[in-house]
Amino acid sequence: MTWILLSVMVVATALSDLLQSYEMKRAGAQSVGARGVGRLLRMIVERRYLLLSIACLAFSFFAFMALVQSAPLSFAVPASAASFILETALAKILLKEQIGRRRAAGTLLVLCGVVLLGR
């Protein structure tokens, strides 16, 4: 059950971040003032992918809560870093982001750490 919960959390987190990035890039720059917060809230309600992103994030949160009930926190938190690996790959494939050598090397180091946790 631990690995299922971890997988659900990783996939939900990656989808949430991917959807949020996609929509925010489409929206362009937003101001941060009092009116900017109102516009941002309105934009969240109007954009379905942002709403889906919030739902995925909530799903990830509840999967994490269930995970820490059955697995040590010292496993759950580092293992959740697997979402970084999935997000980097999906950002390159779906969002057409450039992944430089240093970023790729960092992602591979994270992968090595996650693999060490699984043993």
N, C-alpha and C positions, 0 to 999 in steps of 0.2 A: 504493500500500500504506500510505503514511503516514496518509492520511485514514481508511482503514478501521480501522487500529489506534487512531487517536485516537477514532473513533466508538465502537468497542468499549469503550475505556477509559472514556469519558464516560458511556455508558449503564450499564455495569457499576457504576461508582462511584455514580451516581444511584440505581440500584436498591438497592444495598447500604445507602446512607444512608436511603432511604425505608423499607425493610423494618425496619431497626434502629430508626428513630424510631417506627414503628407498634407494634412489639412492646414497646419500652421504655415507651411511654405506656400500653399495656395492662397492663403489669406493675406500674406505680405506683412510688413511691419505694423505693429500695433503700439499705440501710446500707452504709458503706464499710469497716467494721472487718473483722477476720479472718473472722468468720462470714459477713459480708456478701459477701466474695469467693467463699466456698464456695457460698452461695446463688445468687450471680450465675452461677457456672459451671454449677450444676445447672439453672438456668433456661435457659441457652444450649442445653444438651443437650435439654431438654424442649420447647423452642419451635422449630418447624420453620422459621418465617420468620427467626429469628435465625441458624439454621444456613445457610439460603439466603443471608442477608446476608453471612456470612463467605465463602461460596463465591463470591459476586459480587465481593467485595473482593479475593479471591485472583486471580480472573480479570482484574480491573482492574490489579492489580499486574504480572501477567505480560504483559499488553498494553502497559503502560508500559515494561517492560524491553525488549520488542521494538521499541517506538517509538523509544526513545533509541539503539537500535543503528542505526536508519536515518534519524533526524532529529536536528538539533541540540537540545541540552537547552534552549537559549534559545527554541526554538519549542515544544517538548513541554510544558514546565511551564506557561507562560502559556496555551497552547491548551487544556490540561486544565481551565482555569477554566470552560469551557463547561458542565461538570457543575453549576456553581452555578446557571446559567440554567435547566437542565432540572430540577434539584432544586426550585428556587423555584416553577416552574410546576406540577410534580407535587404539591408540598406544598399548594398552593392548591386544586388540583383533587381530589386523592385524599384528603388528610388534612384538608381543609377549614380550613386555617390562614389566618389573616388576614394579608394582605400590605399593609403601609402604603405610603404614597407614597414615603417615604425609601428603604425597602427595594426597592421597584419601581424607583426611580431608580438605585439602586446596581446592581441587576441589569442594567438597560439600559446602564449604563456598562461593565460587564463584557462584555456582548454587543458593544458597540462595539470594545472592545479585542480580542476574539477575531476579529471581522470584519477589523480592521486586520492581524492576524497572517496571515490567509488570503490576503491580496493580495500 
